[in-house]
Amino acid sequence: MQRKESNPFLKLGLRPWLAKQLTKLGLKGATPIQENCVPAILAGRDCIGAAKTGSGKTFAFALPILEKLSEEPVSHFALVLTPTHELAYQISEQFLVAGQAMGVRVCVVSGGTDQMLESQKLMQRPHIVVAMPGRLADHLTGCDTFSFDNLKYLVVDEADRMLNGDFDESLKIIERCLPKTRQNLFFSATMKDFIKESSIFPIAQDCLEWSQDSEVATVDTLDQCYLLCADYDRDMVLIEALRKYREDNENASVMIFTNTKKYCQLLSMTLASMEIENVCLHGFMRQRERVAALSRFKSNHIRTLIATDVAARGLDIPSVQLVMNHMLPRTPKEYIHRVGRTARAGRAGKAISIFRFPRDLELLAAIEAEINTKLTEHPIDQRMVERIFMQVNVSRRESEMQLDNNDFDERAQNYRRKTWIMEGKDPDKMEALYRKKQKDKLREIRRKRKQQQEEAAASGEGQALLQDERFKTVDNARFEKKFKRKPKTEETKNALKKSSNLQVTKQKFKAKVKSKK
């Protein structure tokens, strides 16, 4: 009689019911971070784990928590802190799926929903609470209907972002409400010294520090490419590259990253007017809109998602085949998080980043140094880019007018003021402080950019890249503003006239509505 093969997850020290549940999910065996961190956590040690995106970090802390919870099923057994709504719901799903057999109860506290409903859920004695720091701090200061007296585990996910100072005010409130005797588990894609030195959540000196030992920060199954563009034709290059990719991969799921909420909405509207069906994801959307958009994308009803960096960290959408960087992230670390949305769990994936030539070469050099990999050029038909230039330009202008008519900036301001009022803060004072912070932030970004450019010029990185074999044959004339200098054809004149007439009509209508008010 043939002996039945042993379940590989039993070696981690997990109970048979949990190991069986993992094989039901189609998992073949533990990943390196799970092999190293799960036994240590089960043994009672604090843990700092760092590994590439898609390496199974969530289960590295979820599995030992579920194992210990099954021995002592008390309420508020574990608290998981995370920086985004989407990641909070994803972690919740992972706990529910893995702990289905024991009937685990999970509560998500993330804002964007009715605070009273969240309070009621917290009172219903959940085993696991997955929360964003700001909203949880509001609950802890505003009511005393629940407590974390039974807490055994504190997990800080995306710890490099959570502990960098941006969330300190909320984290201090949370820390005061937690028992001192507990296990602290910090997980991230990148290892930072300040994680272990956190004064808010002090971690044991004998904690396990485990980092994936690799000189390459991205996985081997990821094909990383670049496209060169001028300042004025980035949208056209992106749309043509996407169109060409879709010819060969009609059913592929594509994520497109850009840097601002407004541009995310604008690009989504522009692509929609070009008959490219998509959904977008950014911070000014209502929570139910964000959940609905992500659900439509994850279920493959919509194959293209346009997002800000709100979706860059932690989200596990297994079917993503292509990530496109419409605008480059500000740091190489954020590049790693973005492209990590594809090529997960051993699957193949592709990342295409659009660089402005030659001004973005310094950033390209920094990214390649960080990932220890050279990007290759993605082929594109420049004639097609020129052919769709005017069509995309007109669609972009119409989308801008529509966005202005929808008062996007005013809605953003109202969203901020509503949030401050709900937090019991003076909205006028907070708005003034917000504008000052934005100016300071912009000034700091410009200072850092100038410093980076000076350092790059001193080191000769940008100039060195110009001598790289990849760029020696680049036609510099291609990146001059030749499209704007071309004489207008009859088709171009008609398109511009149509766009201009539409703008005048909308302005008249808007003025008429205001006069009636």
NORVENQUI-V704889 format. One record per residue. N is the residue number from 0. RES is the residue in three letters. PSI is psi in whole degrees, 0 to 359 (* if undefined). OMEGA is omega in whole degrees, -180 to 180 (NA if undefined). D_LAST is the distance of its C-alpha to the last C-alpha in Angstrom with 1 decimal. Layout:
N|RES|PSI|OMEGA|D_LAST / N|RES|PSI|OMEGA|D_LAST
//
This chain:
0|MET|132|-177|85.3 / 1|GLN|133|-179|82.6 / 2|ARG|133|-180|81.0 / 3|LYS|135|-177|77.2 / 4|GLU|136|-178|75.3 / 5|SER|146|178|74.0 / 6|ASN|124|-176|70.2 / 7|PRO|337|-177|69.4 / 8|PHE|345|177|66.8 / 9|LEU|333|-179|69.6 / 10|LYS|339|-180|70.9 / 11|LEU|349|-177|67.9 / 12|GLY|17|-179|69.0 / 13|LEU|153|177|66.5 / 14|ARG|154|-178|67.4 / 15|PRO|322|-178|68.3 / 16|TRP|322|-179|65.2 / 17|LEU|319|177|62.8 / 18|ALA|319|179|64.9 / 19|LYS|320|180|64.9 / 20|GLN|323|-179|61.1 / 21|LEU|321|178|60.8 / 22|THR|329|175|63.1 / 23|LYS|328|179|61.1 / 24|LEU|358|177|58.1 / 25|GLY|10|180|60.2 / 26|LEU|132|-175|61.0 / 27|LYS|334|-178|64.5 / 28|GLY|172|-177|65.1 / 29|ALA|147|175|63.8 / 30|THR|166|-179|62.3 / 31|PRO|318|-179|63.8 / 32|ILE|327|177|61.3 / 33|GLN|318|180|61.8 / 34|GLU|324|-176|65.6 / 35|ASN|323|-173|65.6 / 36|CYS|323|-176|62.8 / 37|VAL|308|180|63.2 / 38|PRO|323|-179|66.8 / 39|ALA|319|179|66.1 / 40|ILE|319|177|63.1 / 41|LEU|331|179|65.2 / 42|ALA|357|175|67.9 / 43|GLY|10|-178|65.5 / 44|ARG|147|167|64.8 / 45|ASP|160|-173|61.5 / 46|CYS|138|169|60.4 / 47|ILE|117|-178|58.5 / 48|GLY|132|178|58.1 / 49|ALA|129|-180|56.9 / 50|ALA|164|-180|57.0 / 51|LYS|156|175|55.3 / 52|THR|144|-179|52.2 / 53|GLY|15|-176|53.3 / 54|SER|3|178|56.5 / 55|GLY|32|-178|55.9 / 56|LYS|322|-177|54.8 / 57|THR|313|178|52.9 / 58|PHE|338|179|56.0 / 59|ALA|329|175|58.0 / 60|PHE|332|-178|56.5 / 61|ALA|320|-176|55.4 / 62|LEU|310|178|58.9 / 63|PRO|328|178|60.8 / 64|ILE|315|179|58.1 / 65|LEU|322|179|58.4 / 66|GLU|312|-179|62.2 / 67|LYS|327|178|62.3 / 68|LEU|324|-180|59.7 / 69|SER|337|177|61.9 / 70|GLU|329|-176|64.6 / 71|GLU|78|-174|62.5 / 72|PRO|79|179|59.3 / 73|VAL|163|-179|57.4 / 74|SER|156|178|53.7 / 75|HIS|46|-177|51.9 / 76|PHE|325|-178|54.8 / 77|ALA|146|175|53.0 / 78|LEU|126|178|49.8 / 79|VAL|122|178|48.5 / 80|LEU|135|-177|46.0 / 81|THR|154|-171|44.1 / 82|PRO|343|-174|41.2 / 83|THR|156|177|38.9 / 84|HIS|309|-173|37.4 / 85|GLU|319|180|39.1 / 86|LEU|324|178|42.5 / 87|ALA|314|-180|42.4 / 88|TYR|326|179|42.0 / 89|GLN|316|178|44.7 / 90|ILE|320|177|47.1 / 91|SER|315|179|46.5 / 92|GLU|320|-180|47.3 / 93|GLN|318|177|50.6 / 94|PHE|316|-178|51.7 / 95|LEU|319|-179|51.0 / 96|VAL|311|-178|52.8 / 97|ALA|327|-176|55.8 / 98|GLY|20|-177|56.1 / 99|GLN|318|-175|55.5 / 100|ALA|332|-179|59.1 / 101|MET|2|178|58.9 / 102|GLY|43|-179|55.5 / 103|VAL|140|178|53.8 / 104|ARG|127|-177|50.5 / 105|VAL|136|177|47.9 / 106|CYS|130|177|44.6 / 107|VAL|128|178|41.8 / 108|VAL|102|-170|39.8 / 109|SER|0|-176|37.3 / 110|GLY|173|-179|33.7 / 111|GLY|354|177|30.8 / 112|THR|172|-178|31.8 / 113|ASP|124|-176|31.7 / 114|GLN|328|179|33.9 / 115|MET|320|178|35.3 / 116|LEU|320|177|36.5 / 117|GLU|320|179|38.2 / 118|SER|319|179|39.9 / 119|GLN|320|178|41.2 / 120|LYS|322|178|42.7 / 121|LEU|331|178|44.3 / 122|MET|344|-177|45.9 / 123|GLN|20|172|47.4 / 124|ARG|57|175|50.1 / 125|PRO|151|176|49.5 / 126|HIS|318|-176|52.4 / 127|ILE|135|173|50.3 / 128|VAL|123|177|47.0 / 129|VAL|120|-168|45.2 / 130|ALA|152|165|42.5 / 131|MET|141|-171|40.3 / 132|PRO|316|-175|41.2 / 133|GLY|312|-178|37.9 / 134|ARG|321|178|37.1 / 135|LEU|321|177|40.7 / 136|ALA|322|177|40.8 / 137|ASP|316|179|37.8 / 138|HIS|317|-176|39.8 / 139|LEU|330|179|42.9 / 140|THR|342|-174|41.4 / 141|GLY|348|-179|39.3 / 142|CYS|164|179|41.8 / 143|ASP|36|-177|45.6 / 144|THR|355|177|45.8 / 145|PHE|163|178|47.6 / 146|SER|165|178|49.9 / 147|PHE|32|-179|51.7 / 148|ASP|329|-178|55.1 / 149|ASN|2|-171|56.6 / 150|LEU|130|177|55.3 / 151|LYS|335|-176|57.9 / 152|TYR|132|168|56.0 / 153|LEU|122|178|53.2 / 154|VAL|129|173|52.1 / 155|VAL|106|179|49.9 / 156|ASP|153|-173|49.0 / 157|GLU|50|-172|48.0 / 158|ALA|330|180|49.7 / 159|ASP|331|177|49.6 / 160|ARG|322|-176|45.8 / 161|MET|329|-174|45.6 / 162|LEU|18|-178|48.2 / 163|ASN|4|177|47.2 / 164|GLY|337|-175|45.3 / 165|ASP|333|-176|41.7 / 166|PHE|11|-170|42.0 / 167|ASP|319|-177|44.5 / 168|GLU|314|180|42.4 / 169|SER|321|-178|41.8 / 170|LEU|326|179|45.4 / 171|LYS|321|177|46.9 / 172|ILE|316|-179|45.2 / 173|ILE|316|-178|46.5 / 174|GLU|322|-179|50.0 / 175|ARG|340|-177|50.4 / 176|CYS|4|-178|49.9 / 177|LEU|149|176|52.4 / 178|PRO|149|-178|56.2 / 179|LYS|329|-180|58.3 / 180|THR|105|-178|60.8 / 181|ARG|170|173|59.2 / 182|GLN|134|177|59.3 / 183|ASN|127|-179|56.9 / 184|LEU|117|-179|56.1 / 185|PHE|128|-179|54.3 / 186|PHE|144|-179|53.5 / 187|SER|168|175|52.1 / 188|ALA|338|-178|52.6 / 189|THR|143|180|53.8 / 190|MET|127|178|56.2 / 191|LYS|144|-179|55.2 / 192|ASP|324|-175|57.4 / 193|PHE|346|179|54.6 / 194|ILE|312|-179|54.4 / 195|LYS|335|-176|57.9 / 196|GLU|12|-178|57.3 / 197|SER|127|179|54.1 / 198|SER|340|-178|54.4 / 199|ILE|310|178|51.8 / 200|PHE|81|-179|53.6 / 201|PRO|132|-178|57.2 / 202|ILE|150|-177|59.2 / 203|ALA|143|-179|62.9 / 204|GLN|330|-179|65.2 / 205|ASP|23|-179|67.2 / 206|CYS|157|174|64.2 / 207|LEU|124|173|64.5 / 208|GLU|112|-178|62.9 / 209|TRP|127|178|62.8 / 210|SER|140|-179|61.3 / 211|GLN|121|-175|61.8 / 212|ASP|94|-179|64.5 / 213|SER|137|176|63.3 / 214|GLU|342|-180|63.0 / 215|VAL|124|-174|60.3 / 216|ALA|354|177|57.0 / 217|THR|159|-174|55.9 / 218|VAL|157|-176|57.8 / 219|ASP|335|-176|60.4 / 220|THR|4|-180|58.7 / 221|LEU|121|176|55.6 / 222|ASP|112|-174|55.7 / 223|GLN|123|-175|53.7 / 224|CYS|167|175|52.7 / 225|TYR|158|171|50.7 / 226|LEU|140|178|49.0 / 227|LEU|140|178|48.6 / 228|CYS|167|171|45.5 / 229|ALA|174|-179|44.2 / 230|ASP|331|-167|41.0 / 231|TYR|351|-174|39.0 / 232|ASP|26|180|40.4 / 233|ARG|316|-179|40.2 / 234|ASP|319|-178|37.8 / 235|MET|318|179|40.1 / 236|VAL|316|180|43.2 / 237|LEU|313|-176|41.7 / 238|ILE|319|179|40.6 / 239|GLU|319|178|44.0 / 240|ALA|320|179|45.9 / 241|LEU|317|180|44.0 / 242|ARG|315|-179|44.6 / 243|LYS|319|179|48.3 / 244|TYR|320|-179|48.7 / 245|ARG|333|178|47.1 / 246|GLU|322|-178|49.7 / 247|ASP|343|-176|52.5 / 248|ASN|67|-172|50.6 / 249|GLU|323|-174|48.3 / 250|ASN|10|-179|48.0 / 251|ALA|148|175|47.9 / 252|SER|132|-174|45.2 / 253|VAL|132|173|43.6 / 254|MET|130|179|41.7 / 255|ILE|123|-179|39.9 / 256|PHE|138|171|39.1 / 257|THR|175|-164|36.7 / 258|ASN|338|-176|35.9 / 259|THR|156|179|32.2 / 260|LYS|316|-178|29.5 / 261|LYS|317|-179|27.2 / 262|TYR|329|176|30.2 / 263|CYS|313|179|31.2 / 264|GLN|318|-179|28.0 / 265|LEU|316|180|28.1 / 266|LEU|322|177|31.7 / 267|SER|316|180|31.2 / 268|MET|322|179|28.6 / 269|THR|315|179|30.9 / 270|LEU|322|179|33.9 / 271|ALA|321|179|32.1 / 272|SER|341|175|31.2 / 273|MET|14|178|34.9 / 274|GLU|33|173|35.8 / 275|ILE|103|-175|37.0 / 276|GLU|133|-177|36.0 / 277|ASN|167|168|35.2 / 278|VAL|157|179|33.5 / 279|CYS|163|-175|32.4 / 280|LEU|113|177|32.9 / 281|HIS|172|-169|31.4 / 282|GLY|343|-180|30.4 / 283|PHE|359|176|26.6 / 284|MET|147|175|27.1 / 285|ARG|155|-175|27.2 / 286|GLN|317|-179|30.8 / 287|ARG|329|177|30.9 / 288|GLU|320|-180|29.6 / 289|ARG|317|179|32.3 / 290|VAL|318|-179|35.0 / 291|ALA|316|-180|34.1 / 292|ALA|314|-179|34.2 / 293|LEU|323|179|37.5 / 294|SER|319|179|38.9 / 295|ARG|325|180|38.2 / 296|PHE|315|-178|39.9 / 297|LYS|330|-180|42.8 / 298|SER|4|177|43.5 / 299|ASN|18|172|43.6 / 300|HIS|325|174|40.9 / 301|ILE|135|-172|39.2 / 302|ARG|356|-178|41.7 / 303|THR|126|178|39.5 / 304|LEU|128|176|37.7 / 305|ILE|128|-171|35.8 / 306|ALA|156|167|35.7 / 307|THR|189|-177|35.6 / 308|ASP|0|174|38.5 / 309|VAL|335|-180|37.3 / 310|ALA|5|-173|39.5 / 311|ALA|336|-173|42.3 / 312|ARG|126|165|44.3 / 313|GLY|334|-175|46.3 / 314|LEU|130|-179|44.7 / 315|ASP|98|177|47.4 / 316|ILE|93|-167|46.5 / 317|PRO|333|-170|50.0 / 318|SER|4|-178|49.1 / 319|VAL|121|179|47.5 / 320|GLN|335|-176|49.6 / 321|LEU|133|170|47.7 / 322|VAL|131|178|45.6 / 323|MET|132|174|43.9 / 324|ASN|96|178|42.8 / 325|HIS|316|170|40.1 / 326|MET|139|-178|39.7 / 327|LEU|143|174|42.8 / 328|PRO|160|-174|42.7 / 329|ARG|340|-179|43.1 / 330|THR|154|175|46.5 / 331|PRO|327|179|49.5 / 332|LYS|318|179|49.3 / 333|GLU|329|175|45.8 / 334|TYR|316|-180|47.2 / 335|ILE|317|180|49.9 / 336|HIS|320|-178|47.3 / 337|ARG|306|-176|45.3 / 338|VAL|345|177|48.2 / 339|GLY|357|176|49.7 / 340|ARG|346|177|47.2 / 341|THR|173|-179|49.8 / 342|ALA|48|-178|53.6 / 343|ARG|149|176|53.6 / 344|ALA|43|175|56.7 / 345|GLY|356|180|59.0 / 346|ARG|159|178|56.9 / 347|ALA|154|179|56.5 / 348|GLY|169|-178|53.2 / 349|LYS|143|176|51.8 / 350|ALA|129|179|49.5 / 351|ILE|121|-180|48.2 / 352|SER|135|-177|46.7 / 353|ILE|119|-180|45.2 / 354|PHE|136|172|46.4 / 355|ARG|127|-177|45.4 / 356|PHE|132|0|48.7 / 357|PRO|5|-168|50.2 / 358|ARG|337|-178|47.7 / 359|ASP|8|-176|47.7 / 360|LEU|327|178|51.5 / 361|GLU|318|179|51.9 / 362|LEU|322|176|49.7 / 363|LEU|317|179|51.6 / 364|ALA|319|180|54.8 / 365|ALA|319|179|53.5 / 366|ILE|314|-179|52.5 / 367|GLU|326|177|55.9 / 368|ALA|322|-178|57.7 / 369|GLU|318|-176|55.9 / 370|ILE|354|179|56.6 / 371|ASN|39|-180|60.0 / 372|THR|142|176|59.3 / 373|LYS|132|176|58.7 / 374|LEU|150|178|55.8 / 375|THR|154|-178|56.7 / 376|GLU|135|177|54.8 / 377|HIS|129|-177|53.0 / 378|PRO|141|178|53.7 / 379|ILE|145|180|50.9 / 380|ASP|105|-177|51.1 / 381|GLN|332|179|49.6 / 382|ARG|325|178|49.6 / 383|MET|326|176|47.1 / 384|VAL|316|179|44.9 / 385|GLU|325|-176|44.9 / 386|ARG|323|-178|44.4 / 387|ILE|4|-174|41.1 / 388|PHE|308|-175|39.8 / 389|MET|321|180|37.4 / 390|GLN|315|180|36.2 / 391|VAL|321|-179|35.4 / 392|ASN|316|179|33.9 / 393|VAL|317|178|31.4 / 394|SER|321|179|30.6 / 395|ARG|316|-180|30.0 / 396|ARG|320|178|27.6 / 397|GLU|321|178|25.6 / 398|SER|321|177|25.5 / 399|GLU|317|179|24.4 / 400|MET|319|179|21.4 / 401|GLN|321|179|20.5 / 402|LEU|320|177|21.0 / 403|ASP|319|179|18.7 / 404|ASN|332|177|15.9 / 405|ASN|0|178|16.7 / 406|ASP|53|-176|16.2 / 407|PHE|314|-179|19.8 / 408|ASP|322|179|20.4 / 409|GLU|320|177|17.4 / 410|ARG|321|179|18.6 / 411|ALA|318|179|22.0 / 412|GLN|317|178|21.1 / 413|ASN|322|178|19.4 / 414|TYR|315|179|22.6 / 415|ARG|314|-177|24.7 / 416|ARG|320|179|23.0 / 417|LYS|319|179|23.2 / 418|THR|316|-179|26.9 / 419|TRP|320|179|27.7 / 420|ILE|317|179|26.2 / 421|MET|332|179|28.3 / 422|GLU|1|179|31.3 / 423|GLY|25|-178|30.8 / 424|LYS|155|179|30.1 / 425|ASP|114|-175|27.9 / 426|PRO|328|-180|25.1 / 427|ASP|314|178|24.7 / 428|LYS|318|-179|28.4 / 429|MET|323|178|28.7 / 430|GLU|317|177|26.0 / 431|ALA|318|178|28.0 / 432|LEU|321|179|31.2 / 433|TYR|314|-179|29.8 / 434|ARG|322|177|28.9 / 435|LYS|317|179|32.3 / 436|LYS|321|179|34.1 / 437|GLN|318|178|32.4 / 438|LYS|316|179|33.6 / 439|ASP|321|180|37.0 / 440|LYS|316|179|37.2 / 441|LEU|320|179|36.4 / 442|ARG|319|-180|38.9 / 443|GLU|321|178|41.5 / 444|ILE|315|179|41.0 / 445|ARG|321|179|41.6 / 446|ARG|314|-180|44.6 / 447|LYS|321|180|46.1 / 448|ARG|318|179|45.5 / 449|LYS|319|179|47.2 / 450|GLN|316|179|50.0 / 451|GLN|319|179|50.5 / 452|GLN|320|179|50.6 / 453|GLU|318|179|53.2 / 454|GLU|319|180|55.2 / 455|ALA|321|179|55.1 / 456|ALA|321|179|56.2 / 457|ALA|320|-179|59.0 / 458|SER|341|-180|60.1 / 459|GLY|19|-178|59.7 / 460|GLU|312|-179|58.1 / 461|GLY|315|179|55.6 / 462|GLN|325|178|58.4 / 463|ALA|320|179|60.7 / 464|LEU|327|177|58.3 / 465|LEU|333|178|58.2 / 466|GLN|356|178|61.9 / 467|ASP|146|-179|61.5 / 468|GLU|331|-178|63.0 / 469|ARG|333|-172|59.6 / 470|PHE|357|-179|58.0 / 471|LYS|324|-175|60.9 / 472|THR|7|-179|60.3 / 473|VAL|132|179|56.5 / 474|ASP|106|-177|55.6 / 475|ASN|331|180|53.5 / 476|ALA|334|-180|52.3 / 477|ARG|336|-175|50.5 / 478|PHE|9|172|48.0 / 479|GLU|163|-175|47.2 / 480|LYS|60|-175|44.0 / 481|LYS|331|-178|45.8 / 482|PHE|323|-177|43.0 / 483|LYS|339|-178|40.8 / 484|ARG|350|-178|43.7 / 485|LYS|139|177|44.6 / 486|PRO|142|-176|44.0 / 487|LYS|129|174|41.2 / 488|THR|171|179|42.4 / 489|GLU|322|178|40.9 / 490|GLU|318|179|39.5 / 491|THR|315|-180|37.9 / 492|LYS|318|-180|36.4 / 493|ASN|320|-180|34.9 / 494|ALA|317|179|33.4 / 495|LEU|321|179|31.9 / 496|LYS|317|179|30.5 / 497|LYS|315|180|28.9 / 498|SER|318|-180|27.3 / 499|SER|316|179|26.1 / 500|ASN|320|179|24.7 / 501|LEU|319|-180|22.9 / 502|GLN|316|180|21.3 / 503|VAL|316|180|20.2 / 504|THR|315|-179|18.7 / 505|LYS|323|179|16.7 / 506|GLN|320|178|15.5 / 507|LYS|317|-179|14.4 / 508|PHE|318|180|12.6 / 509|LYS|317|179|10.8 / 510|ALA|321|180|9.9 / 511|LYS|317|179|8.8 / 512|VAL|318|180|6.4 / 513|LYS|322|-180|5.1 / 514|SER|325|178|5.4 / 515|LYS|324|179|3.8 / 516|LYS|*|NA|0.0
//
